[in-house]
Amino acid sequence: MTQSAIAVIGAGMIGAAHAFGYKVNIDRFSSRLDRLRLKTVCDGNGELAASMAASWGFETVAADWKDVLDDPEIGIVSICLPNFLHAEVTLAALAAGKHVICEKPLALDATTAGNIYAASKAASTVSATVFNYRRIPAVAAIQRLIGNGEIGDLVNALVQYESEYAADPDLPHSWRYERDRAGPGALLDLGTHAVDVARFLCGEVEEIAGAIATISVKQRFLPAGASIGHNHVELSTESRPVDNDDVMSALLRFRNGCQGTFLASRVAVGMGNSLTIAITGTKGAVRYSSRLPAQYEIARFDGSGQSPFAIVANSPALPFARLLPVPHDGVAIGYAEVFGFMIHEFLDAIAKGEPMTNGSILDGLRASEILDAIQQAADTNQPTTVKHAAA
């Protein structure tokens, strides 16, 4: 039987989100997963690993992810590394017989994501891609009502992810600004979430009718020392060019006939970290903003020429409410709590011995295929068909 000790590989800001997700769920699964516990934090930065281990109650730290995969007690692994390391470590974790959940993007390109998907099908363990925005109760509720036909046939969709983290030209250069290591910039880093939400709500994307990429901050100075996440640090006098996009926009055609407008920006001044959704159907429309996380809005066509939006607040009837400490009408849902919902689904799949279906490796592959097509459309200034590998 696969052991149930947990390791988080990567002690940056997103690694802490995974640690939180496990921490709030361990007692819920203690009777279903033997000796489930936080075992190891792994990071090349020993000080960072030790700090995260102390904060969340991990037993040990490691500097090399290969040592984590060699540990026979560790059966559950979260991969929270820079984009260019996701594929290598995920493939190795699957080969080592671990249950694995990998941060988005699954890979830098669809070909590599396809290799991971093939490995996941051959493995006997549970595997998943991190698509936490599917677990926002309002977003999950919108998906349910669209599936029930409550707004009719889908006509058009707007999905955009706008962040401000790279708007400051004085932030240091890092792997995020190098196409060789990060892949596309805002498109891959943020657009992966927007693309997955678009698929989750509106179905498969068949074509990219057009796309435009922009690099607005064309070079950045290297940090004088170590840097974490999007933090300001002392800068050196040496600079590097930015060679991946700060902004990417695209027009999408969905298989069901719906058309879509997509935007990913990491230089959206004033937007903080915002996911915006607006979907119109033949019977109504829905919209959601992560800036108002405790609600979504719905308008139903009534033939009057004016169909006002009504606010639907979070309530115990919405998805995931049973996992909340305060499942009360209108109480906002935090970013970390959504990670808790995701980890709960992951651990539940492990306990049941069933595949992860809501944010699977296949979902990661499908997102990669769409992202590749958006990048190709931007590079060629031509419409691009999304190439879907066989499932």
PARO-122470 format. One record per residue (C-alpha): residue in three letters; x, y, z; residue number from 1. Coordinates in Angstrom, 1 decimal. Each point is the difference from the previous one (the first is absolute). Layout:
<atoms>
['ALA',[X,Y,Z],NUM],
...
</atoms>
This chain:
<atoms>
['MET',[0.0,0.0,0.0],1],
['THR',[1.3,3.5,-0.9],2],
['GLN',[1.1,1.8,3.2],3],
['SER',[-1.9,3.2,1.0],4],
['ALA',[2.8,2.3,1.2],5],
['ILE',[-0.2,3.4,-1.9],6],
['ALA',[2.8,2.0,-1.6],7],
['VAL',[-0.2,3.4,-1.6],8],
['ILE',[2.8,0.7,-2.5],9],
['GLY',[0.5,3.7,-0.2],10],
['ALA',[-0.1,2.3,3.1],11],
['GLY',[-1.1,3.2,-1.7],12],
['MET',[-3.4,1.7,0.4],13],
['ILE',[-2.0,-2.6,-1.9],14],
['GLY',[1.7,-2.8,2.0],15],
['ALA',[-1.4,1.6,3.1],16],
['ALA',[-3.5,-0.1,-1.6],17],
['HIS',[0.3,-3.7,-0.5],18],
['ALA',[1.3,-0.4,3.6],19],
['PHE',[-3.1,1.8,1.2],20],
['GLY',[-2.3,-2.2,-2.1],21],
['TYR',[1.5,-3.2,1.5],22],
['LYS',[0.0,1.4,3.5],23],
['VAL',[-3.7,0.7,0.1],24],
['ASN',[-0.9,-3.4,-1.5],25],
['ILE',[2.3,-2.4,1.9],26],
['ASP',[-2.4,-0.7,2.8],27],
['ARG',[-2.9,-0.5,-2.4],28],
['PHE',[1.9,-2.9,-1.7],29],
['SER',[1.8,-1.5,3.0],30],
['SER',[-2.3,-3.0,0.1],31],
['ARG',[0.2,-0.6,-3.7],32],
['LEU',[3.7,0.6,-0.8],33],
['ASP',[2.3,-1.8,2.4],34],
['ARG',[2.7,2.2,1.6],35],
['LEU',[-0.9,3.1,-2.1],36],
['ARG',[2.3,2.7,1.2],37],
['LEU',[2.2,2.9,-1.2],38],
['LYS',[3.4,-1.6,-0.5],39],
['THR',[2.4,2.1,-2.1],40],
['VAL',[0.4,3.4,-1.5],41],
['CYS',[2.5,0.0,-2.9],42],
['ASP',[1.8,3.1,-1.3],43],
['GLY',[3.5,0.9,-1.1],44],
['ASN',[-0.2,2.9,2.3],45],
['GLY',[0.5,-1.6,3.4],46],
['GLU',[-1.1,3.0,2.0],47],
['LEU',[-3.2,0.3,-1.9],48],
['ALA',[-0.7,-3.7,0.4],49],
['ALA',[0.6,0.1,3.7],50],
['SER',[-2.2,3.0,0.5],51],
['MET',[-2.9,-1.7,-1.9],52],
['ALA',[0.5,-3.2,1.9],53],
['ALA',[-0.1,1.8,3.3],54],
['SER',[-3.1,2.1,-1.0],55],
['TRP',[-2.1,-3.0,-1.1],56],
['GLY',[1.3,-2.9,2.1],57],
['PHE',[2.0,-2.1,-2.5],58],
['GLU',[2.4,-2.5,1.6],59],
['THR',[3.0,0.4,-2.2],60],
['VAL',[1.5,2.1,-2.8],61],
['ALA',[1.9,-1.1,-3.2],62],
['ALA',[2.1,1.9,-2.6],63],
['ASP',[-0.4,-2.5,-2.9],64],
['TRP',[-3.3,-1.1,-1.3],65],
['LYS',[1.5,-3.3,-1.0],66],
['ASP',[0.5,-0.8,3.7],67],
['VAL',[-3.7,0.6,0.5],68],
['LEU',[-1.0,-2.4,-2.7],69],
['ASP',[2.4,-2.6,1.5],70],
['ASP',[-1.7,0.2,3.4],71],
['PRO',[-2.2,-3.2,0.3],72],
['GLU',[-2.2,1.7,2.6],73],
['ILE',[-1.0,2.9,-2.3],74],
['GLY',[-2.9,-0.9,-2.2],75],
['ILE',[-1.6,3.4,-0.7],76],
['VAL',[1.9,2.7,-1.7],77],
['SER',[-0.9,3.6,-0.9],78],
['ILE',[2.2,1.5,-2.7],79],
['CYS',[0.3,3.8,0.5],80],
['LEU',[3.1,0.8,-2.0],81],
['PRO',[0.8,2.5,-2.8],82],
['ASN',[-1.8,-0.9,-3.3],83],
['PHE',[3.0,-1.4,-1.7],84],
['LEU',[0.4,-2.7,2.7],85],
['HIS',[-3.6,-1.3,0.0],86],
['ALA',[0.3,-2.6,-2.6],87],
['GLU',[3.2,-1.6,1.1],88],
['VAL',[-1.0,-0.3,3.6],89],
['THR',[-3.6,-1.1,-0.7],90],
['LEU',[1.2,-2.8,-2.4],91],
['ALA',[2.5,-1.1,2.7],92],
['ALA',[-2.6,0.1,2.7],93],
['LEU',[-2.4,-2.1,-2.1],94],
['ALA',[2.8,-2.5,-0.8],95],
['ALA',[0.8,-0.2,3.8],96],
['GLY',[-3.6,-1.1,0.7],97],
['LYS',[-1.1,3.2,1.8],98],
['HIS',[-3.3,1.7,0.0],99],
['VAL',[0.8,3.4,-1.6],100],
['ILE',[-1.7,3.3,-0.4],101],
['CYS',[1.9,2.4,-2.2],102],
['GLU',[-0.3,3.8,-0.1],103],
['LYS',[-1.2,1.6,-3.2],104],
['PRO',[1.2,0.1,-2.7],105],
['LEU',[0.5,-3.7,-0.3],106],
['ALA',[2.8,0.6,-2.6],107],
['LEU',[1.4,2.7,-2.2],108],
['ASP',[-1.6,-1.5,-3.1],109],
['ALA',[-2.7,-2.5,-1.0],110],
['THR',[2.4,-2.6,-1.2],111],
['THR',[1.6,-0.3,3.4],112],
['ALA',[-3.4,0.1,1.7],113],
['GLY',[-1.0,-2.9,-2.2],114],
['ASN',[2.9,-2.0,1.2],115],
['ILE',[-1.1,0.7,3.6],116],
['TYR',[-3.5,-1.1,-0.8],117],
['ALA',[1.2,-3.2,-1.5],118],
['ALA',[2.1,-0.7,3.1],119],
['SER',[-3.0,0.7,2.2],120],
['LYS',[-2.2,-2.4,-1.8],121],
['ALA',[2.6,-2.7,0.4],122],
['ALA',[0.4,0.7,3.7],123],
['SER',[-2.1,-1.6,2.8],124],
['THR',[0.1,3.1,2.1],125],
['VAL',[-2.2,3.1,0.1],126],
['SER',[1.2,3.1,-1.9],127],
['ALA',[-1.3,3.5,-0.5],128],
['THR',[0.7,3.5,-1.3],129],
['VAL',[-0.6,3.0,2.3],130],
['PHE',[-3.1,1.8,-1.3],131],
['ASN',[-1.2,1.5,3.2],132],
['TYR',[-2.3,2.6,-1.5],133],
['ARG',[-2.4,-2.8,-0.9],134],
['ARG',[-0.7,-0.3,3.7],135],
['ILE',[-1.1,3.5,0.6],136],
['PRO',[-3.6,-0.7,1.2],137],
['ALA',[-1.4,2.7,-2.3],138],
['VAL',[1.9,-1.3,-3.1],139],
['ALA',[-1.0,-3.6,0.8],140],
['ALA',[-3.7,1.2,0.4],141],
['ILE',[0.2,1.7,-3.4],142],
['GLN',[1.3,-3.1,-1.6],143],
['ARG',[-2.9,-2.0,1.5],144],
['LEU',[-2.7,2.4,-1.2],145],
['ILE',[1.5,0.2,-3.5],146],
['GLY',[0.0,-3.8,-0.1],147],
['ASN',[-3.7,0.0,1.0],148],
['GLY',[-0.8,2.3,-2.9],149],
['GLU',[-1.1,2.9,2.2],150],
['ILE',[1.5,2.7,-2.3],151],
['GLY',[-0.7,-2.0,-3.2],152],
['ASP',[2.4,-0.6,-2.9],153],
['LEU',[3.3,1.9,0.6],154],
['VAL',[0.5,3.0,-2.3],155],
['ASN',[3.1,1.7,1.2],156],
['ALA',[2.5,0.0,2.9],157],
['LEU',[2.5,2.4,1.4],158],
['VAL',[2.7,-1.5,2.2],159],
['GLN',[2.9,2.1,1.1],160],
['TYR',[2.7,-0.3,2.7],161],
['GLU',[1.6,3.3,0.8],162],
['SER',[2.8,0.4,2.5],163],
['GLU',[2.2,3.0,0.9],164],
['TYR',[3.1,-1.9,1.3],165],
['ALA',[2.2,0.8,-3.0],166],
['ALA',[-1.1,3.6,-0.6],167],
['ASP',[2.8,1.4,2.1],168],
['PRO',[3.2,0.1,-2.2],169],
['ASP',[2.1,-0.1,3.2],170],
['LEU',[-1.0,-3.5,0.8],171],
['PRO',[3.0,-2.3,-0.5],172],
['HIS',[0.6,-2.2,-3.1],173],
['SER',[-0.8,-3.7,0.7],174],
['TRP',[-0.8,-3.2,-1.8],175],
['ARG',[-3.5,1.3,-0.6],176],
['TYR',[1.3,2.5,-2.6],177],
['GLU',[1.9,-2.6,-2.1],178],
['ARG',[-1.9,-1.9,-2.7],179],
['ASP',[2.5,-2.9,0.2],180],
['ARG',[-0.8,-0.6,3.7],181],
['ALA',[-3.5,1.4,0.5],182],
['GLY',[-1.4,-0.5,-3.5],183],
['PRO',[-2.4,2.8,-1.0],184],
['GLY',[-0.3,2.6,2.7],185],
['ALA',[-3.4,1.2,1.1],186],
['LEU',[-1.6,-2.5,-2.4],187],
['LEU',[1.5,-3.0,1.8],188],
['ASP',[0.3,1.4,3.6],189],
['LEU',[-3.5,1.5,0.2],190],
['GLY',[-1.7,-1.0,-3.2],191],
['THR',[0.1,-3.7,1.0],192],
['HIS',[-2.6,0.7,2.6],193],
['ALA',[-2.1,2.1,-2.3],194],
['VAL',[0.1,-2.7,-2.7],195],
['ASP',[-0.9,-2.7,2.5],196],
['VAL',[-2.9,2.0,1.3],197],
['ALA',[-1.2,0.6,-3.6],198],
['ARG',[0.0,-3.7,-0.7],199],
['PHE',[-1.5,-0.8,3.4],200],
['LEU',[-3.0,2.3,-0.7],201],
['CYS',[-0.4,0.0,-3.7],202],
['GLY',[1.5,-3.2,-1.3],203],
['GLU',[2.8,-0.8,-2.4],204],
['VAL',[1.7,2.7,-2.1],205],
['GLU',[0.4,-1.0,-3.7],206],
['GLU',[1.7,3.0,-1.5],207],
['ILE',[1.9,3.2,0.8],208],
['ALA',[-1.3,2.6,-2.5],209],
['GLY',[2.8,2.4,0.8],210],
['ALA',[2.4,1.1,2.8],211],
['ILE',[2.2,2.9,0.9],212],
['ALA',[3.0,0.1,2.4],213],
['THR',[1.7,3.0,1.5],214],
['ILE',[3.1,0.4,2.1],215],
['SER',[-0.3,3.3,1.9],216],
['VAL',[3.0,-0.2,2.3],217],
['LYS',[2.8,-1.1,-2.3],218],
['GLN',[2.9,-0.5,2.4],219],
['ARG',[0.5,-0.5,3.8],220],
['PHE',[2.9,0.1,2.3],221],
['LEU',[1.3,-3.2,1.6],222],
['PRO',[-0.4,-0.3,3.8],223],
['ALA',[3.1,0.6,2.1],224],
['GLY',[-0.9,-3.1,2.1],225],
['ALA',[-2.8,-2.5,0.3],226],
['SER',[-3.6,1.0,-0.9],227],
['ILE',[-3.3,-1.7,0.8],228],
['GLY',[-3.2,0.3,-1.9],229],
['HIS',[-0.8,3.6,-1.0],230],
['ASN',[1.8,1.7,2.8],231],
['HIS',[2.2,3.1,-0.3],232],
['VAL',[3.7,-0.6,0.7],233],
['GLU',[3.2,1.8,-0.4],234],
['LEU',[1.0,0.2,-3.7],235],
['SER',[3.3,-0.5,-1.7],236],
['THR',[1.3,2.2,-2.8],237],
['GLU',[-0.3,-2.9,-2.5],238],
['SER',[-3.2,-0.2,-2.1],239],
['ARG',[-1.6,-2.7,-2.2],240],
['PRO',[-2.6,0.4,-2.8],241],
['VAL',[-3.6,-1.2,0.6],242],
['ASP',[-0.9,-2.3,-2.9],243],
['ASN',[-3.4,-1.2,0.8],244],
['ASP',[-3.4,1.8,0.0],245],
['ASP',[-1.2,2.4,2.7],246],
['VAL',[-3.5,0.0,-1.7],247],
['MET',[-1.7,-2.5,-2.2],248],
['SER',[-3.5,0.2,-1.5],249],
['ALA',[-1.8,-2.4,-2.3],250],
['LEU',[-3.3,-0.8,-1.6],251],
['LEU',[-1.3,-3.6,0.6],252],
['ARG',[-2.5,-2.2,-1.8],253],
['PHE',[-1.5,-2.7,2.2],254],
['ARG',[-1.2,-3.4,-1.3],255],
['ASN',[-3.6,0.9,1.0],256],
['GLY',[0.0,3.1,-2.2],257],
['CYS',[0.6,2.5,2.9],258],
['GLN',[2.6,2.7,-0.8],259],
['GLY',[2.4,1.2,2.7],260],
['THR',[2.3,2.9,0.8],261],
['PHE',[3.1,-0.9,2.1],262],
['LEU',[2.4,2.3,1.7],263],
['ALA',[3.0,-0.6,2.2],264],
['SER',[2.1,2.9,1.4],265],
['ARG',[2.7,0.2,2.6],266],
['VAL',[0.3,3.8,-0.3],267],
['ALA',[-3.7,1.0,0.7],268],
['VAL',[0.4,3.0,2.2],269],
['GLY',[-2.6,0.2,2.8],270],
['MET',[-1.3,-3.5,-0.6],271],
['GLY',[2.0,-1.8,2.6],272],
['ASN',[-0.7,-3.7,-0.7],273],
['SER',[-3.4,-0.2,-1.7],274],
['LEU',[-2.0,-2.7,-1.9],275],
['THR',[-3.0,1.4,-1.9],276],
['ILE',[-2.7,-2.1,-1.7],277],
['ALA',[-3.0,1.1,-2.0],278],
['ILE',[-2.0,-2.6,-2.0],279],
['THR',[-3.1,0.7,-2.1],280],
['GLY',[-2.5,-2.7,-1.1],281],
['THR',[-3.3,0.0,-1.8],282],
['LYS',[-2.0,0.0,3.2],283],
['GLY',[2.2,2.2,2.3],284],
['ALA',[3.5,1.0,1.1],285],
['VAL',[2.4,-0.5,2.9],286],
['ARG',[2.9,1.9,1.3],287],
['TYR',[2.6,-0.3,2.7],288],
['SER',[3.0,1.9,1.3],289],
['SER',[2.6,-1.3,2.5],290],
['ARG',[-0.1,3.5,1.4],291],
['LEU',[-3.4,-0.9,1.4],292],
['PRO',[0.6,-3.6,0.9],293],
['ALA',[-3.1,-0.4,2.1],294],
['GLN',[-2.4,0.2,-2.9],295],
['TYR',[-0.8,-0.4,-3.7],296],
['GLU',[-2.7,1.7,-2.0],297],
['ILE',[-2.7,-1.4,-2.4],298],
['ALA',[-2.4,1.6,-2.4],299],
['ARG',[-2.9,-1.9,-1.5],300],
['PHE',[-1.6,1.1,-3.3],301],
['ASP',[-3.6,1.1,0.6],302],
['GLY',[-0.8,1.6,-3.4],303],
['SER',[-0.5,3.5,1.5],304],
['GLY',[3.1,1.5,-1.5],305],
['GLN',[1.5,0.3,3.4],306],
['SER',[1.2,-3.1,1.9],307],
['PRO',[1.8,1.2,3.1],308],
['PHE',[2.7,-1.9,1.7],309],
['ALA',[-0.7,-1.6,3.4],310],
['ILE',[2.7,-0.6,2.6],311],
['VAL',[0.3,-3.6,1.2],312],
['ALA',[2.1,0.1,3.3],313],
['ASN',[2.0,-2.9,1.4],314],
['SER',[-2.2,-2.3,2.0],315],
['PRO',[0.0,-3.5,1.5],316],
['ALA',[-1.7,-1.2,-3.2],317],
['LEU',[3.0,0.9,-2.2],318],
['PRO',[2.7,-2.6,-0.8],319],
['PHE',[2.7,-0.7,2.6],320],
['ALA',[-1.9,1.8,2.8],321],
['ARG',[0.2,-3.1,2.2],322],
['LEU',[3.7,0.4,0.2],323],
['LEU',[-0.1,3.6,1.2],324],
['PRO',[0.5,0.9,3.7],325],
['VAL',[-2.7,2.7,-0.4],326],
['PRO',[-2.5,-1.2,-2.6],327],
['HIS',[-2.3,3.0,0.3],328],
['ASP',[-1.8,2.1,-2.6],329],
['GLY',[2.2,2.7,-1.5],330],
['VAL',[3.2,-1.0,1.8],331],
['ALA',[3.0,0.6,-2.4],332],
['ILE',[2.2,-2.9,-1.1],333],
['GLY',[3.8,0.5,0.2],334],
['TYR',[2.7,-1.1,-2.4],335],
['ALA',[1.5,-2.4,2.5],336],
['GLU',[-3.4,-1.6,0.7],337],
['VAL',[-0.4,-0.9,-3.7],338],
['PHE',[3.3,-1.8,0.2],339],
['GLY',[-1.4,-1.9,2.9],340],
['PHE',[-3.0,-1.1,-2.2],341],
['MET',[2.4,-1.2,-2.7],342],
['ILE',[2.2,-2.0,2.4],343],
['HIS',[-3.1,-1.5,1.5],344],
['GLU',[-1.0,-1.3,-3.5],345],
['PHE',[3.5,-1.3,-0.6],346],
['LEU',[0.2,-1.8,3.3],347],
['ASP',[-3.6,-1.4,-0.5],348],
['ALA',[1.0,-1.4,-3.3],349],
['ILE',[3.1,-1.7,1.6],350],
['ALA',[-2.2,-1.4,2.8],351],
['LYS',[-2.5,-1.4,-2.5],352],
['GLY',[2.6,-1.3,-2.4],353],
['GLU',[-1.7,1.9,-2.8],354],
['PRO',[1.4,2.4,-2.7],355],
['MET',[-0.1,3.7,0.6],356],
['THR',[-2.5,1.4,-2.5],357],
['ASN',[-0.5,3.7,1.0],358],
['GLY',[3.4,1.4,-0.9],359],
['SER',[1.6,-3.2,-1.4],360],
['ILE',[3.3,-0.4,-1.9],361],
['LEU',[-2.2,-0.1,-3.1],362],
['ASP',[-1.4,3.4,0.9],363],
['GLY',[3.6,1.2,0.2],364],
['LEU',[0.7,-1.4,-3.4],365],
['ARG',[-3.1,1.6,-1.5],366],
['ALA',[1.0,3.4,1.4],367],
['SER',[3.5,-0.4,-1.5],368],
['GLU',[-1.5,-0.7,-3.4],369],
['ILE',[-2.0,3.2,0.1],370],
['LEU',[2.9,2.0,1.3],371],
['ASP',[2.2,-1.3,-2.8],372],
['ALA',[-2.6,1.0,-2.6],373],
['ILE',[-0.3,3.5,1.5],374],
['GLN',[3.7,0.4,-0.2],375],
['GLN',[0.2,-1.2,-3.5],376],
['ALA',[-2.8,2.3,-1.1],377],
['ALA',[1.9,2.9,1.6],378],
['ASP',[3.3,-1.0,-1.7],379],
['THR',[-1.5,-0.5,-3.4],380],
['ASN',[-2.8,2.6,0.1],381],
['GLN',[-2.3,-2.8,-1.4],382],
['PRO',[-2.9,-2.0,1.3],383],
['THR',[1.1,-3.3,1.5],384],
['THR',[-1.9,-3.2,0.6],385],
['VAL',[0.5,-1.5,3.5],386],
['LYS',[1.6,-3.4,-0.4],387],
['HIS',[-1.6,-2.5,2.4],388],
['ALA',[1.9,-3.1,0.8],389],
['ALA',[-2.0,-3.2,0.5],390],
['ALA',[-1.1,-0.7,3.5],391],
</atoms>
